[in-house]
Amino acid sequence: MKEERNKYSVSEKAMQAYAALGVGFVCIIVGLPLWWKTTEVYRVQLPYHVIDELAMSKLSTTIDVTVVIYEENLSKIDLARFGEDLKNSLNNGTEFENFSIVYKGNIRKAYDEERQVYEAAKTLEELDAALYKVKLLKENGKYCIVILPSTSPLASSNIHVGKQRTTFLTGENGLLSVLDDFTRIIKEVGARQKATKESMRAVHTTPEYELTFSLLNPQPDMLAVAWPIAAAVGEYLDPLTEQFADFAKMNVKSQILHYTGLSVKTKKADKGSYLTEADLPHLINPIESQLSSHISNYPNLNFIVYIPSRDQSPLTIQHNSGETSKTNAFLSPQWGGILIYNVETPQNVSLPAAVEVDMKPVMQVFLAQLRLILGIPTVVEKENIKFAKADNQVVTLWELDTWLRTKTLENVAMSSTTLKSLAQLLEQIPNIVINDDIGMEVEKAVTCILKSHKNLIRGNLRDAFTYSKEALIASEKAFFDQSLLELLYFPEDQKFAIYIPLFLPISIPVLMSILQAVKWFRSPTNKVTKQE
């Protein structure tokens, strides 16, 4: 009876030992890996090596130049010399810190259709417009040099830079002498590097811009000011909006604010009052606080017309040199501009006196300020170089190409830098979650940067700019994704504070049971019992 009881006790202990080992096996072999896998930070694999290569790569862009000869008296030797000198001159000094330029081109005789257009044209402006309609060089970044006969009625001793990416030279003795000037123009278009002030003044490229035109009337009881802003926008701003329709959308709105004056005390003059350059920065914040607030992801550019009060009028802006500003306006970088518009109060009329703003000088100033804020470059004129006016285009095709090329390089550089910063951040902080959306945006940005590189090399400015803009949007969207902050401030010590109360009550009994089971199997008594 006693032996049976001992056998039963041994059998029961064996079952307990096996059960403890089974529970330990499930907890350690199955439970622990399962917990580790289900609680790990989800991180999509990113192309880190490609991002590093993009950050270190040097951009290269191609500019195509075609020389069209109308001059029949030029010998083949002169043409060959001109072509060789042009090639050497253009490709000299084309290596820059972050990018390089390759000039490609060819020299040919004028086609029959081009000669017919030339014979029908009466001015260089007509020839410029007609050649643009018939020639194949309508793509952004492709330029044409037209060499006219020295006996042509259109011939000029100056270089004529047209609006349609065409430059006109005269094939007389000065052909080679004007080569340096023309080369400077092409390089100004292709390799323009913005100065520090210019780059700080311009806003970054975005898909849309919010333009707000405001009229500030501090004394509506004295002056009933009217301004035909809708007609002015249609006449002066719409041509620019249409030119940039493929690259950026401009949303325009207007408003009139009453009883809004200046927070800066004006200085008295013999006639009226004036503001110094030191006073101008103090005008922005008080005026901005009165403007209607906007909620937008895109930059808001403000253009303000201020009507001085009767005690201030006429109000002028005085430079540090003591001269009075010709435009009576000033620009605030990346914000907008303010124009002080003086009006004459009619005598012997009932108040408020009705006056109307002449929008032509106002819009001319605002368009000039808008060009600066958008970063549209202006080629510096020279004595022997004549530039065609933009007219209703507002921006010539030369300037548009320069803007596209500059903004493309900026967008690609900013996108690569943003991706590099994001990659470094994710590698340094392993707790940051990288979800599928971030991975898709990073992949999209990398793909668009590579496509922009290829189009720059091919000289396709329009496509290169489009891809660079998409890359910038995707890279910033990935960098500022809110999900990156979910576990960013979840330090390691907090993990112990959470998991120890959960696992400690379970793990101690399990470990003790496993140890007891191991001891039981290794005990001599258990071995003797098994042998019996």
Secondary structure as UniProt FT lines:
FT   HELIX           2..25
FT   HELIX           26..31
FT   HELIX           32..39
FT   HELIX           48..56
FT   STRAND          59..69
FT   HELIX           76..90
FT   TURN            91..93
FT   STRAND          99..109
FT   HELIX           112..120
FT   HELIX           124..134
FT   TURN            140..141
FT   STRAND          142..148
FT   TURN            150..151
FT   TURN            153..154
FT   STRAND          159..161
FT   STRAND          166..170
FT   TURN            173..178
FT   HELIX           179..190
FT   HELIX           196..201
FT   STRAND          208..217
FT   TURN            220..222
FT   STRAND          223..226
FT   HELIX           229..232
FT   HELIX           233..237
FT   HELIX           238..243
FT   TURN            244..247
FT   STRAND          249..258
FT   STRAND          267..268
FT   STRAND          273..276
FT   TURN            277..280
FT   HELIX           281..290
FT   STRAND          300..306
FT   TURN            310..312
FT   STRAND          315..318
FT   TURN            320..321
FT   STRAND          329..332
FT   TURN            333..335
FT   STRAND          336..340
FT   STRAND          353..356
FT   HELIX           359..374
FT   TURN            383..384
FT   STRAND          385..387
FT   HELIX           391..393
FT   HELIX           397..428
FT   TURN            430..431
FT   HELIX           436..458
FT   HELIX           461..479
FT   HELIX           482..485
FT   TURN            486..489
FT   HELIX           492..522
FT   HELIX           524..531
//
